[in-house]
Amino acid sequence: MISQQAILQEIEKQLQHAKAGNVTASLTAIKALCDVVLQQPDLATPTSQSVAQPSIIPQSTPTAEEDGANGDSLFDF
């Protein structure tokens, strides 16, 4: 199995070749190297990130209803 670090080093080399002017061939090589990494199940599996659930805080005081002002609507002025 090819190490992920070795593939990343080769991608960096190909990137330097692309910057030097051989863009099409270098990008094709980079794409192939990326495909190799993505096909290796132990290297391609991203670490799971926990997503914070938004907390719902109940409104402690009821909304004041004074002659059409301060209602729940954005348009109540």
N, CA, C and O atoms as a Tinker XYZ file with bonds, in Angstrom:
   308  protein
     1  N      0.845000   -1.168000    0.000000    73     2
     2  CA     0.000000    0.000000    0.000000    64     1     3
     3  C      0.898000    1.240000    0.000000    63     2     4     5
     4  O      1.931000    1.270000    0.669000    81     3
     5  N      0.501000    2.236000   -0.739000    73     3     6
     6  CA     1.243000    3.489000   -0.838000    64     5     7
     7  C      0.801000    4.392000    0.313000    63     6     8     9
     8  O     -0.394000    4.526000    0.577000    81     7
     9  N      1.762000    5.007000    0.994000    73     7    10
    10  CA     1.400000    5.867000    2.120000    64     9    11
    11  C      0.781000    7.167000    1.612000    63    10    12    13
    12  O      1.091000    7.654000    0.525000    81    11
    13  N     -0.087000    7.692000    2.427000    73    11    14
    14  CA    -0.752000    8.943000    2.071000    64    13    15
    15  C      0.270000   10.073000    1.956000    63    14    16    17
    16  O      0.135000   10.948000    1.101000    81    15
    17  N      1.278000   10.056000    2.801000    73    15    18
    18  CA     2.305000   11.101000    2.768000    64    17    19
    19  C      3.083000   11.069000    1.449000    63    18    20    21
    20  O      3.400000   12.120000    0.892000    81    19
    21  N      3.392000    9.864000    0.946000    73    19    22
    22  CA     4.115000    9.748000   -0.323000    64    21    23
    23  C      3.277000   10.292000   -1.479000    63    22    24    25
    24  O      3.801000   10.939000   -2.385000    81    23
    25  N      1.990000   10.028000   -1.439000    73    23    26
    26  CA     1.106000   10.528000   -2.501000    64    25    27
    27  C      1.016000   12.048000   -2.434000    63    26    28    29
    28  O      1.037000   12.718000   -3.467000    81    27
    29  N      0.916000   12.594000   -1.224000    73    27    30
    30  CA     0.856000   14.052000   -1.090000    64    29    31
    31  C      2.134000   14.720000   -1.582000    63    30    32    33
    32  O      2.080000   15.796000   -2.177000    81    31
    33  N      3.278000   14.094000   -1.341000    73    31    34
    34  CA     4.537000   14.641000   -1.849000    64    33    35
    35  C      4.564000   14.632000   -3.372000    63    34    36    37
    36  O      5.039000   15.580000   -3.997000    81    35
    37  N      4.053000   13.557000   -3.967000    73    35    38
    38  CA     4.009000   13.482000   -5.430000    64    37    39
    39  C      3.036000   14.520000   -5.996000    63    38    40    41
    40  O      3.293000   15.099000   -7.051000    81    39
    41  N      1.931000   14.753000   -5.305000    73    39    42
    42  CA     0.985000   15.786000   -5.741000    64    41    43
    43  C      1.662000   17.154000   -5.714000    63    42    44    45
    44  O      1.475000   17.961000   -6.624000    81    43
    45  N      2.447000   17.413000   -4.668000    73    43    46
    46  CA     3.170000   18.687000   -4.590000    64    45    47
    47  C      4.170000   18.836000   -5.735000    63    46    48    49
    48  O      4.324000   19.928000   -6.283000    81    47
    49  N      4.854000   17.743000   -6.103000    73    47    50
    50  CA     5.786000   17.786000   -7.238000    64    49    51
    51  C      5.035000   18.114000   -8.525000    63    50    52    53
    52  O      5.470000   18.950000   -9.317000    81    51
    53  N      3.904000   17.444000   -8.717000    73    51    54
    54  CA     3.119000   17.674000   -9.928000    64    53    55
    55  C      2.574000   19.099000   -9.963000    63    54    56    57
    56  O      2.446000   19.690000  -11.035000    81    55
    57  N      2.254000   19.649000   -8.800000    73    55    58
    58  CA     1.788000   21.026000   -8.741000    64    57    59
    59  C      2.887000   21.987000   -9.182000    63    58    60    61
    60  O      2.613000   22.969000   -9.872000    81    59
    61  N      4.116000   21.712000   -8.791000    73    59    62
    62  CA     5.243000   22.543000   -9.223000    64    61    63
    63  C      5.444000   22.451000  -10.733000    63    62    64    65
    64  O      5.756000   23.446000  -11.386000    81    63
    65  N      5.261000   21.233000  -11.291000    73    63    66
    66  CA     5.360000   21.065000  -12.748000    64    65    67
    67  C      4.250000   21.855000  -13.446000    63    66    68    69
    68  O      4.472000   22.449000  -14.501000    81    67
    69  N      3.055000   21.856000  -12.849000    73    67    70
    70  CA     1.939000   22.594000  -13.445000    64    69    71
    71  C      2.219000   24.091000  -13.441000    63    70    72    73
    72  O      1.916000   24.787000  -14.410000    81    71
    73  N      2.798000   24.583000  -12.352000    73    71    74
    74  CA     3.128000   26.011000  -12.274000    64    73    75
    75  C      4.214000   26.387000  -13.274000    63    74    76    77
    76  O      4.281000   27.529000  -13.728000    81    75
    77  N      5.075000   25.408000  -13.618000    73    75    78
    78  CA     6.155000   25.654000  -14.573000    64    77    79
    79  C      5.655000   25.682000  -16.015000    63    78    80    81
    80  O      6.382000   26.120000  -16.908000    81    79
    81  N      4.435000   25.224000  -16.257000    73    79    82
    82  CA     3.903000   25.323000  -17.601000    64    81    83
    83  C      3.279000   24.067000  -18.158000    63    82    84    85
    84  O      2.541000   24.147000  -19.140000    81    83
    85  N      3.538000   22.920000  -17.583000    73    83    86
    86  CA     2.985000   21.668000  -18.092000    64    85    87
    87  C      1.669000   21.373000  -17.369000    63    86    88    89
    88  O      1.558000   20.390000  -16.636000    81    87
    89  N      0.680000   22.232000  -17.584000    73    87    90
    90  CA    -0.544000   22.223000  -16.800000    64    89    91
    91  C     -1.391000   20.979000  -17.036000    63    90    92    93
    92  O     -1.765000   20.306000  -16.075000    81    91
    93  N     -1.700000   20.657000  -18.277000    73    91    94
    94  CA    -2.619000   19.561000  -18.572000    64    93    95
    95  C     -2.102000   18.223000  -18.068000    63    94    96    97
    96  O     -2.836000   17.487000  -17.408000    81    95
    97  N     -0.866000   17.902000  -18.364000    73    95    98
    98  CA    -0.308000   16.617000  -17.934000    64    97    99
    99  C     -0.195000   16.546000  -16.416000    63    98   100   101
   100  O     -0.460000   15.501000  -15.822000    81    99
   101  N      0.190000   17.635000  -15.794000    73    99   102
   102  CA     0.337000   17.642000  -14.339000    64   101   103
   103  C     -1.004000   17.510000  -13.634000    63   102   104   105
   104  O     -1.119000   16.787000  -12.644000    81   103
   105  N     -2.012000   18.199000  -14.135000    73   103   106
   106  CA    -3.338000   18.086000  -13.522000    64   105   107
   107  C     -3.925000   16.694000  -13.709000    63   106   108   109
   108  O     -4.634000   16.197000  -12.833000    81   107
   109  N     -3.639000   16.066000  -14.833000    73   107   110
   110  CA    -4.080000   14.687000  -15.046000    64   109   111
   111  C     -3.412000   13.761000  -14.039000    63   110   112   113
   112  O     -4.058000   12.864000  -13.498000    81   111
   113  N     -2.131000   13.969000  -13.785000    73   111   114
   114  CA    -1.414000   13.156000  -12.804000    64   113   115
   115  C     -1.954000   13.396000  -11.399000    63   114   116   117
   116  O     -2.101000   12.454000  -10.621000    81   115
   117  N     -2.250000   14.651000  -11.071000    73   115   118
   118  CA    -2.802000   14.972000   -9.751000    64   117   119
   119  C     -4.159000   14.306000   -9.568000    63   118   120   121
   120  O     -4.456000   13.783000   -8.494000    81   119
   121  N     -4.977000   14.324000  -10.606000    73   119   122
   122  CA    -6.293000   13.680000  -10.538000    64   121   123
   123  C     -6.139000   12.188000  -10.288000    63   122   124   125
   124  O     -6.864000   11.613000   -9.476000    81   123
   125  N     -5.193000   11.559000  -10.988000    73   123   126
   126  CA    -4.967000   10.124000  -10.806000    64   125   127
   127  C     -4.483000    9.822000   -9.389000    63   126   128   129
   128  O     -4.902000    8.835000   -8.786000    81   127
   129  N     -3.610000   10.661000   -8.863000    73   127   130
   130  CA    -3.128000   10.463000   -7.496000    64   129   131
   131  C     -4.256000   10.629000   -6.479000    63   130   132   133
   132  O     -4.322000    9.889000   -5.497000    81   131
   133  N     -5.126000   11.580000   -6.707000    73   131   134
   134  CA    -6.282000   11.757000   -5.822000    64   133   135
   135  C     -7.197000   10.539000   -5.875000    63   134   136   137
   136  O     -7.716000   10.105000   -4.847000    81   135
   137  N     -7.395000    9.988000   -7.068000    73   135   138
   138  CA    -8.218000    8.790000   -7.207000    64   137   139
   139  C     -7.627000    7.615000   -6.436000    63   138   140   141
   140  O     -8.364000    6.828000   -5.842000    81   139
   141  N     -6.298000    7.491000   -6.441000    73   139   142
   142  CA    -5.640000    6.406000   -5.701000    64   141   143
   143  C     -5.932000    6.537000   -4.214000    63   142   144   145
   144  O     -6.262000    5.551000   -3.556000    81   143
   145  N     -5.813000    7.747000   -3.683000    73   143   146
   146  CA    -6.072000    7.956000   -2.254000    64   145   147
   147  C     -7.532000    7.682000   -1.926000    63   146   148   149
   148  O     -7.836000    7.062000   -0.907000    81   147
   149  N     -8.431000    8.140000   -2.780000    73   147   150
   150  CA    -9.856000    7.972000   -2.506000    64   149   151
   151  C    -10.314000    6.525000   -2.616000    63   150   152   153
   152  O    -11.342000    6.166000   -2.042000    81   151
   153  N     -9.576000    5.683000   -3.340000    73   151   154
   154  CA    -9.948000    4.275000   -3.471000    64   153   155
   155  C     -9.433000    3.427000   -2.318000    63   154   156   157
   156  O     -9.868000    2.286000   -2.163000    81   155
   157  N     -8.528000    3.946000   -1.512000    73   155   158
   158  CA    -8.027000    3.211000   -0.358000    64   157   159
   159  C     -8.967000    3.480000    0.813000    63   158   160   161
   160  O     -9.017000    4.601000    1.319000    81   159
   161  N     -9.716000    2.457000    1.252000    73   159   162
   162  CA   -10.763000    2.692000    2.246000    64   161   163
   163  C    -10.250000    3.223000    3.585000    63   162   164   165
   164  O    -10.927000    4.032000    4.220000    81   163
   165  N     -9.073000    2.786000    4.026000    73   163   166
   166  CA    -8.590000    3.250000    5.324000    64   165   167
   167  C     -8.072000    4.679000    5.265000    63   166   168   169
   168  O     -8.026000    5.348000    6.297000    81   167
   169  N     -7.683000    5.168000    4.097000    73   167   170
   170  CA    -7.204000    6.537000    3.970000    64   169   171
   171  C     -8.306000    7.494000    3.547000    63   170   172   173
   172  O     -8.255000    8.684000    3.860000    81   171
   173  N     -9.295000    6.983000    2.841000    73   171   174
   174  CA   -10.319000    7.851000    2.274000    64   173   175
   175  C    -11.444000    8.150000    3.250000    63   174   176   177
   176  O    -12.225000    9.072000    3.016000    81   175
   177  N    -11.548000    7.402000    4.329000    73   175   178
   178  CA   -12.641000    7.605000    5.261000    64   177   179
   179  C    -12.393000    8.867000    6.074000    63   178   180   181
   180  O    -11.438000    8.930000    6.847000    81   179
   181  N    -13.243000    9.869000    5.907000    73   179   182
   182  CA   -13.052000   11.094000    6.681000    64   181   183
   183  C    -13.460000   10.878000    8.131000    63   182   184   185
   184  O    -14.310000   10.039000    8.431000    81   183
   185  N    -12.856000   11.630000    9.011000    73   183   186
   186  CA   -13.234000   11.536000   10.411000    64   185   187
   187  C    -14.578000   12.207000   10.592000    63   186   188   189
   188  O    -14.854000   13.244000    9.989000    81   187
   189  N    -15.403000   11.614000   11.419000    73   187   190
   190  CA   -16.736000   12.170000   11.618000    64   189   191
   191  C    -16.645000   13.398000   12.505000    63   190   192   193
   192  O    -15.914000   13.424000   13.496000    81   191
   193  N    -17.389000   14.391000   12.131000    73   191   194
   194  CA   -17.422000   15.622000   12.897000    64   193   195
   195  C    -18.796000   15.745000   13.526000    63   194   196   197
   196  O    -19.816000   15.543000   12.867000    81   195
   197  N    -18.812000   16.073000   14.789000    73   195   198
   198  CA   -20.098000   16.221000   15.451000    64   197   199
   199  C    -20.691000   17.577000   15.090000    63   198   200   201
   200  O    -19.998000   18.592000   15.032000    81   199
   201  N    -21.975000   17.555000   14.854000    73   199   202
   202  CA   -22.683000   18.774000   14.502000    64   201   203
   203  C    -23.471000   19.207000   15.724000    63   202   204   205
   204  O    -24.274000   18.442000   16.259000    81   203
   205  N    -23.246000   20.412000   16.154000    73   203   206
   206  CA   -23.945000   20.918000   17.330000    64   205   207
   207  C    -25.406000   21.166000   16.990000    63   206   208   209
   208  O    -25.730000   21.827000   16.003000    81   207
   209  N    -26.274000   20.625000   17.824000    73   207   210
   210  CA   -27.699000   20.839000   17.641000    64   209   211
   211  C    -28.068000   22.179000   18.267000    63   210   212   213
   212  O    -27.656000   22.469000   19.390000    81   211
   213  N    -28.827000   22.987000   17.565000    73   211   214
   214  CA   -29.221000   24.268000   18.151000    64   213   215
   215  C    -30.156000   24.039000   19.335000    63   214   216   217
   216  O    -31.065000   23.211000   19.276000    81   215
   217  N    -29.920000   24.770000   20.387000    73   215   218
   218  CA   -30.775000   24.615000   21.557000    64   217   219
   219  C    -31.938000   25.589000   21.455000    63   218   220   221
   220  O    -31.790000   26.717000   20.986000    81   219
   221  N    -33.084000   25.131000   21.899000    73   219   222
   222  CA   -34.282000   25.953000   21.878000    64   221   223
   223  C    -34.502000   26.462000   23.293000    63   222   224   225
   224  O    -34.692000   25.679000   24.224000    81   223
   225  N    -34.474000   27.766000   23.442000    73   223   226
   226  CA   -34.663000   28.374000   24.753000    64   225   227
   227  C    -36.075000   28.954000   24.788000    63   226   228   229
   228  O    -36.408000   29.845000   24.007000    81   227
   229  N    -36.900000   28.440000   25.700000    73   227   230
   230  CA   -38.266000   28.972000   25.758000    64   229   231
   231  C    -38.252000   30.418000   26.235000    63   230   232   233
   232  O    -37.411000   30.819000   27.039000    81   231
   233  N    -39.198000   31.183000   25.723000    73   231   234
   234  CA   -39.279000   32.592000   26.076000    64   233   235
   235  C    -39.787000   32.692000   27.506000    63   234   236   237
   236  O    -40.850000   32.161000   27.829000    81   235
   237  N    -39.031000   33.370000   28.363000    73   235   238
   238  CA   -39.377000   33.419000   29.781000    64   237   239
   239  C    -40.526000   34.382000   30.064000    63   238   240   241
   240  O    -41.327000   34.130000   30.964000    81   239
   241  N    -40.621000   35.464000   29.326000    73   239   242
   242  CA   -41.710000   36.412000   29.543000    64   241   243
   243  C    -42.591000   36.430000   28.306000    63   242   244   245
   244  O    -42.091000   36.393000   27.182000    81   243
   245  N    -43.883000   36.486000   28.506000    73   243   246
   246  CA   -44.775000   36.535000   27.335000    64   245   247
   247  C    -44.616000   37.856000   26.590000    63   246   248   249
   248  O    -44.242000   38.874000   27.174000    81   247
   249  N    -44.901000   37.822000   25.315000    73   247   250
   250  CA   -44.793000   39.007000   24.473000    64   249   251
   251  C    -45.880000   40.000000   24.846000    63   250   252   253
   252  O    -47.051000   39.644000   24.978000    81   251
   253  N    -45.477000   41.236000   25.012000    73   251   254
   254  CA   -46.446000   42.275000   25.374000    64   253   255
   255  C    -47.296000   42.616000   24.163000    63   254   256   257
   256  O    -46.778000   42.819000   23.065000    81   255
   257  N    -48.576000   42.675000   24.365000    73   255   258
   258  CA   -49.512000   43.023000   23.296000    64   257   259
   259  C    -50.153000   44.360000   23.653000    63   258   260   261
   260  O    -51.234000   44.394000   24.241000    81   259
   261  N    -49.499000   45.447000   23.303000    73   259   262
   262  CA   -50.011000   46.777000   23.622000    64   261   263
   263  C    -50.459000   47.478000   22.350000    63   262   264   265
   264  O    -49.627000   47.966000   21.586000    81   263
   265  N    -51.701000   47.530000   22.126000    73   263   266
   266  CA   -52.277000   48.244000   20.994000    64   265   267
   267  C    -51.542000   47.962000   19.688000    63   266   268   269
   268  O    -51.228000   48.889000   18.941000    81   267
   269  N    -51.268000   46.703000   19.410000    73   267   270
   270  CA   -50.645000   46.322000   18.158000    64   269   271
   271  C    -49.134000   46.442000   18.153000    63   270   272   273
   272  O    -48.515000   46.208000   17.114000    81   271
   273  N    -48.522000   46.791000   19.254000    73   271   274
   274  CA   -47.068000   46.925000   19.299000    64   273   275
   275  C    -46.453000   45.720000   20.006000    63   274   276   277
   276  O    -47.107000   45.068000   20.819000    81   275
   277  N    -45.213000   45.437000   19.693000    73   275   278
   278  CA   -44.426000   44.385000   20.342000    64   277   279
   279  C    -45.042000   42.993000   20.209000    63   278   280   281
   280  O    -44.957000   42.191000   21.140000    81   279
   281  N    -45.644000   42.703000   19.093000    73   279   282
   282  CA   -46.200000   41.377000   18.860000    64   281   283
   283  C    -45.136000   40.414000   18.382000    63   282   284   285
   284  O    -43.954000   40.754000   18.345000    81   283
   285  N    -45.550000   39.220000   18.017000    73   283   286
   286  CA   -44.623000   38.203000   17.548000    64   285   287
   287  C    -44.171000   38.437000   16.111000    63   286   288   289
   288  O    -43.193000   37.829000   15.675000    81   287
   289  N    -44.841000   39.281000   15.380000    73   287   290
   290  CA   -44.519000   39.514000   13.986000    64   289   291
   291  C    -43.364000   40.499000   13.851000    63   290   292   293
   292  O    -43.180000   41.382000   14.689000    81   291
   293  N    -42.589000   40.331000   12.782000    73   291   294
   294  CA   -41.515000   41.276000   12.494000    64   293   295
   295  C    -42.053000   42.653000   12.124000    63   294   296   297
   296  O    -41.349000   43.658000   12.221000    81   295
   297  N    -43.307000   42.679000   11.700000    73   295   298
   298  CA   -43.890000   43.929000   11.243000    64   297   299
   299  C    -44.628000   44.669000   12.349000    63   298   300   301
   300  O    -45.189000   45.733000   12.088000    81   299
   301  N    -44.651000   44.148000   13.574000    73   299   302
   302  CA   -45.252000   44.850000   14.704000    64   301   303
   303  C    -44.238000   45.837000   15.250000    63   302   304   305
   304  O    -43.167000   45.441000   15.708000    81   303
   305  N    -44.569000   47.118000   15.204000    73   303   306
   306  CA   -43.649000   48.161000   15.660000    64   305   307
   307  C    -44.157000   48.790000   16.927000    63   306   308
   308  O    -43.518000   49.692000   17.468000    81   307
